[in-house]
Amino acid sequence: MWTPVHIGPSCFRTLAGWRPHSSWSPCLSTASSRRLLSSVLSLSLLGAPALAAEPSSKPAAKASDASRAEAARLVGAFLGDTPLLSDLQSLVDEVGGRATGSPANLRSVEWALARFREAGVDARKEPFQMPGLWLERSASSTVRGKGLEFSPRIAAMPFSTATPKGGLTAPLLDAGRGTEKDFKALGEKAKGAFLLVDTTELKNVDDLFREYAEAAEIEQRAFAAGVAGVVYVGSRPNNLLYRHNVSVGMGNTRPMLVMERDGALRAQRLLRTGKALTLTAELELQTGPAYESYNVIGEIRGSTRPDEVVVLGAHLDSWDLGTGALDNGANVAALIDVARQMKRLGIKPARTLRFALWNGEEQGMYGSEGYVKAHEAELDKHVMASSFDIGCGRINGFFTGGRPELPALVDQALEPVKGLGPFTQVDAPIVGTDNFDFMMQGVPNLVANQEPALYGPNYHARSDELDKCDPQQLRLNTAIAGALAYGFAQMDAKLPRHSRSQVEELVRTTDLGQQMKSFNNMLEEWTSGKRGRKGNTSAGPANR
């Protein structure tokens, strides 16, 4: 829940060289924030006095101490009453759900540009191509049998096809869990029928990823069987509706939908007692050809190495059943606030920082794909690209994408916020958010690994609203994002960009290929050369 914060500016009086803005007096009172304050104080007390006492014959040490002091000031800023929370409320309550291609999404682009510019951050919108338009306008269903009729609520799965006006009517059959054995039992009856597929009630993020993986296999079997469409028993309690992409993306040719859990289980029970049922599904969709959408890029140009780029990314779009607070408004607001505080404090990073608010993520990470295509000539100079996309849960560390040298650099960058740890880096590739195209282009990439908190049950759901985000934890996560950004902007190390053959090796030796297959069949796009690094250029040197 959102709660007021009531601790005065005395929290900050001992931070070396920093005083709170007169209107930013509140700070956080959690144990985590007290640990953070202790960490910041340690850095300040170690850094600032040493800076004053250091002999002029050691400029390198001076630079290091100056960086420590700047990191302390930046991290400390997020304990104050910044506009972070009001930004989040404005985005989710005033703009609302932001499906790419919708009027609300276009409003969100202008909203983000205005926030950056009001903070004094250079900002621009960068166009990219969406492969096609898909928006739900309405969805309804009716289940009928001898002597019975009821109308459970449904939601169209993204990339479902529309039905004819008046709906599509077909037999509704029990497909069990959609296993090979279940399809074999159905045999020819599956052809031309709606299949009702059972699900386990979703309780956490592990369940969510299992759901994605299972759906990809189920849908392959269903398409091969010639079904009229697939109906998933809603996996969320309390009849909560949500959206998942059809696994084949825009190549889908059938109506695909999620039915509220209670209504779907009622239909399942009737089928299992021998009742013959039909389903009429009516899906009104707005679809169209490829069109232009926009990413929003806020930029703080590097002071000494401006051609080297560190990307901090969060996707601006959301699905439209809820208002996208967890997925992903919270992290959009966080990155805007990191850029804002850097400008307010006059921090000048050595490398260029790009705060990228992506669009088209929910449909297939198309905004970040568009970025890597547009900036292909610069990718050798991209030091790191990160993605923040798991709601408001505590950041425990980062997925480092199968780059063994990267975890130590992340540890180094997070030193100013070690009081919020421990942080554990997981050196494994991950698919499903906007690190993907950077990874497939060989750029070192990170994904924030966050505690699930309320993320899983509210994922893509009507319930993804403002009250699901813990505001105190969001402030602390923003401090972590700020430390990461500043650390990678300042450090001397620069990992090489991987060659095509090195990325191929990553696909072969990890579960990356299977993950890609489960998400809009990204594996086919990689193997066909549509996405990812071209050629077989050898990697460059490991350091600057």
N, C-alpha and C positions, 0 to 999 in steps of 0.2 A: 504494500500500500504506500501511497505518497504521504509523507509526514513532514511537518516543519522541523527545521534544525535549529537548535538554540544554544550555541556556544559562541562567545564573543571573540573579538579580534585579538585578545591577549594570546590566543593560540599561536599567533604568528610573530610576536614581538621579538623573539630571539632568532628568527631566521636572518642570517647575515645578508645585509644589503637589500632587504625587502620589507615593504610596508603595505598593508592591504589598502585597496581602493576604498574610499569612504563609503561607498554603497555596497561593499562586499564583505560585510562583517560576519555572517554566519560561517561556521565550519562544522565538520562532522565529529560525532562523539563516539563512534563505534570503536571496538578494540582494534580493528584493522586500521582505522584512520589514526589511532594513537601510535600504532607501530610505524605507520608511514611517517608521522610527524617526527618520531624518534630517528628514523632513517634519514630524513631530510636534515634534521639538526646535525647528525653526525657528519654528513657530507659538507654542510655549511661550515661547521667548526673546524673540520679538517682542511677544507678548501680555502676559505676566505683568509684566515690568518696566515696560512702558508703562502698565499699569493702576495700578501703584503711584505713578508719577510724574505722571500726568495731572492737571492742575488741576481743581478741583471745579466750575469754570464750564463744563465741557464734558461733561455727563452722557451725551450721545449717543455720544461717543467712548468713554466708560467702558463703556457697554453693549456696544459692538462689541468692545472688548478682552476683556471678560468672556466674551463668546460664543466668541471665538477660544481662550481658555484652556480653557473647558469642552469645546470640540470636541477640543482636544489631549488632554485627560484621557480623554475617551471613546474616541478612536481608540487611544490607548496601551493602554487596558485589554485590547484584543483580542490584544495580543502576549503577554499572560500566560496562565496555565493556567486558563482559565475552564471551566465545565462543558459547553461547546459540544460537544466530541467525545463525552463520556459520554452526553449527551442523545441525540445521533444514534444511538449504538450501542444505547441503550435502546429508542428508537423502532423501529428496524428489526429488531433481534434479539428483543426481548421482545414487542413488539406485532405486528410483521411486516407483510405485505401488507395494505392497508387499503381495499379496494374499498368505496365508499359503499353502505350497506345491510347490510354484513357485521358480525358480532360484533366482529371486530378493529377495524373503523372506529369503533364505539361506544367501544371501549376507548381508542382514540387520542384521542377527545374528552376523556375523563376524564384521560388522561395529560397532555394539553396544558394543561388547566385547572390541574392540580396543579403543573406546572412554572411557570406564570405566578404562581400564588399563593404558592408557596414563595419566589419572588423578590420578593414584596411588591408585585406588579403586580395591579391590579384586573382581574378577568377574568370573563367570562360566556360562556355558550353561547347562541347566537341561532338559533331554529328557522327553517327554510325548507322549502318543498315540493319534493321530488323527483317528477318526473312519472311515474315507475314504477321498479320494482325489476328489476334484471338481474344475476344472478351465475351463473357456470359452476360446476356440480357435478362433471361428468365429461365427457370427450370422447374418442371413439375412432373409428377408421376401418379399413376393410378394402378393398383393391383386388383385384379378381378378373379373371381372363381365362382363356382356354383353357390348362390345364396350369400355372397360376400363381396364387399368392395371397400377399399380404403386407399388413402392418398398420402403415403409417407413423403417427407421432404427429401429433396435430392440436390446435389450440386454437380455440375458438369466438371469432368476432369479437363484441365487445360489440354487443348488439341483434340478434344472430342469433336466429332462432326455434329452438325445440327440435324434435327429431325424434320420431316415435312410438317407443314402447318397442320395442327390437329394431332400431331404426335405420331410415333411409330409403335405399333402393337405387335408383340411376338410372344411366344410361350416363355415363361420364366421357369428356369430349371435350377435345381440345386447342384452346384459344382463342387461342393465340399470345400477343401482348401485350395483347389485348383492344381493339384499334383498330377503327375503323369498317370497315376493309378485312377484318379478321379475322372480325367478326360477319357481314359480307356473305357471306364464303366459307362460313360455317357454315349460314346460311340457316335453314330450318325445323328442321334437326336440333338446334338449340340449345334448342328448346322442350322442357321437361321433363327436361333433362339437367343434370348437374353440369359446369361449365366450369372447366378447369384453366388459370389465367392465369399466364403467365411474369412474372418480376420480375428486375431487376438487383440483384446483391448490394449491400447497403447498407453504405457506408463512412463516411458523414458526415451532418451535419444537413441539408445541401442535398439529399442523396438522400432523406432522410426527408420533407421538404416536397414534393419531386417525387412521392414515393410517394402522399402524401395527395391531391395534385391529380389524379394519374392515376386513382386508385381511384374518385373521384367520377364521372369520365366513364365508366369501365368499368362501374360499377354501374348507371348510368342505361341504358346499352345492354343490359346483362344483364336488367334488370327488364322493359324494353320487349320483349325477345325471349322472355319467359316461361320463363326457366330454372328448374330445380329449386333450384339454389344455385350459389354461386361458391366456388372453391377457389383460394387464392393460393399459388403456390410461395413458400415462406418465403424472405425476402430476407436472412436472417442466416446467416452461416457456422456450421459445427459443429452443425447441426440445432437451433439455438436457436429456441425458440418465443416468441411475443410476441402482443400484442393491438393491433389498431386498431379504432376505432369504424366500424361501417357508416356510409356517408356520409349516409344519410337518417335516421339515429338511430332513435328508437323507432317510426318509421313503417315500418320494415322488415318484410317478410312471408315471408322465406326463410331457410333455413340458410346461414350464411356462415362460412367458416373459413380458417385458415392451416395449411398442411401443412409439416412439417419438410422442409428443402431437399433433402436427399439422396433421401428417399423420393419427393418430388414430381418431381424431375428423372428418377428411374427411371421413374415412370409416364409422364412426358412422352416419354422416349426410346422406350418401348414403343409409345405411340400413334403416334409419328412413323415407326415401322417397320411400321405397319399392324395392330397388335394391337387387337382390340376389348376394352375394359375397362369394368367397372362399379365404382362406388364405393358402399359402404355406410357412411354416416356416422351415428353415434349421439351426440347431444348432449343431455345431461341438464342442464337449467337451472332455476334458481330465479327465477321472475318474479312480478310482482304489480302492483297498482295504485299510484297515487300514495301517498306516505308522507312522514313528517316526518324530516328529518335536521337536523344542527346545524353551524354555523360556531362557531369559538372566537375570541373577541375579547378581546385584552389591551389595556388602555387606560391611558395616562399623561395625565391631564387637563392642559390648558394653563394656564399661570400668569397670563397677561395677555390672551390671546385664545382662551379655551376653546371658544367656539362655532365656531371655524375648525378644520378637521380635515385631518390628513395621514394617509393610509392606506398602510401597508407590508404587502403581502400575499404569501402563499405557500400553496399548497394542501396540505392535510393528507392527503387521500385519495391512494391509489395503485392501480394494478392489482395483481393478487394472484399472478402467476406468480413474481415475485421479492419482495423486501421493501421496494422503493421508497426506496432510499438516494439515488440521483441524482434521482429523480422522485417525490417532491420533498422527502424527509426532510431532506436537507442544508440546504435553505433554510428549512424550518420551524425547525430547531434554531438557525439563524443569527438569525432574527428574535426568537425567544425570548431569545437571549443579548443582543441589542441592548437589549431592554426590561430585562433583568436588570441589565446594566451601568449603564444610566441610573439605575435605582433605587439601586443600590449606591453610585454616586458622588453621589447627591443632585441630579442634573441635573433642572432644572424647565423643560421647553420652553415657549415662549410659546404655541404652538398645541397643541391636543390631538393626540396620536399614538395611532393605532389600529393595533395589530398583529393583522392578520386572517389566521387560518388557515382556509382555505376547505375545504368539502367539495363533493362532486358535480362537481369540476372535470373529471375524466376523462370523464364522461358528457356534458358539454356546458356547463361553467362555471355550473352551477345554483346553487351556493352564493353566488357573487358576484352573480349575477342576483337571488337572494333578498334580498341585502343592499341593493342599490340600490332595490328595491321597498319594503323596510321602512323605509329611511332617505331616501325620496324628498324629504321636506320639508326635509332638511338638505343636499341635494346642491349648492345654490348656495354653501354654505359649505365645501364640500370643495375644498381648495386643490390637492391632488394625490393620485392613487392609483397605487401602483407594484406591480409583480408581479415576483417572483424565482422562476424556474421552469426554469432550464437547467443543473441539476446543480451540479458543483463546479468547472467551468472558470473561468478568470480573467475577471472582469468588465472588459470593454473600454470600456464606456460604456452608453448606454441608447437604446432606441427611444423617440422622443418623440411619436409618434402624429400627425404632420402638424400640429404646433403650432409655427410658426416662432419664436415668442418663448420657447419652453420650453428649447431647448438651452443658452442663456446662463445660465438659472437653475440648470440641472443643473451646469454648469461651476462656478458660484459655490458650490453646495452641496458639491461634491467637492474644493474647494480644500484642506481639511485632509489629504486623502489623495492629493494630486497626485503624490507620490513613487511611487505604485502605478500611475501612468498610463504612457503617455498615454491619456486617455479621449477617445473620439470618439462624439459623439451622432449618431444616424441619425434624421433627422426624417421618419419614415414610419410609417403605421399598421401594426399587426401583430395577427393573429387567432390564437387557439389557446390562450390562457391568460386569467387572471382580470382583466386590464385591460379586456377586451372590453366588458362592460356599462357600465363607467365611461366608456369612449370613446363608446359609442353614446348615453350620457346627456349627453355634452358636457363631461365632467369632464377636466381635464388629466391625462394618464396616462403612465406609464413602464413599460417592460419591460427588465429587465437584459439586456444583450447580452453573452453569455459565450462564451469559447472553447469549442468543442464537446468537447474532451478526449475522454472515453470515453462521452459522452452518447448520440450517435447509435446506435452498434451495440448498446447496452444498453437502449435506449428501450422501455419497456413490456415488457421481456423477463425471462425467468427469471434472467438474469445481473445484474439491477439489485440488487446487494448491496453491503455495507459496503466491501469492498475496492476498489470502483471509484471511491471518493471520495478525493481528495488532501486530507489533513487540514490541511496547512499552507496550501494555497490557500483552503480553506474559512475559515480564520481571517482571512485577508486580505480575502476577500469580505465577511465579517461587518463588518470595519472600514469597508469602503466603504458597506455598507448603513447602518451607524451614522452615518457622515458625511452621507449623503443625508437620513436621517430628521431629524437635528438641523438641518441646513442649511435644509430646507423649513419646519421648525417655527419657525425664528428670523427668516428673511428677511422684509422688508417687502412685497415684490412678491406680488401675487395675481392670476393670470390669470383672465379671465372664463370662465364656463361657456358652452359653445357652444349655440346654439339648434338646434332640429330642422333648420332649413334649412341651417345651417352643417355639421351632420353629414352631411346628404344631399349637400352639395357635396363633402365628403371622399370619400364613397362613389363619386361620379361621376368625380372627377378623379384617383383613384389606383386601385391594384389591390385596394382593400379589398373591393369587391363580389365579386370572384373568389375572394379568400381566404374570405370568409363562405360562399360557395356550397360550398366544399370541406370545411367543418367543420360537419357535422350540418345542413347547409343553413340556416345562420344568416341568409342573405340573405332567405329567405322570411319568417322570423320578424321581421326588421326591416321589410320592405315591408308586411307585414300589420299592423304596429303592436303585435305581441305583445311585442317587445323594443325598447328604445331610448326616447329622449325623445319625448314627445307634443307636439303643437301646434307653434307657430312663434314662440315667445317670443323677442324680440330679446335679444342678449347684453348683459351689464352692462358697467360701466366696467372698464378694464384694470388698475387698481391699487386698493388699499385706500383 
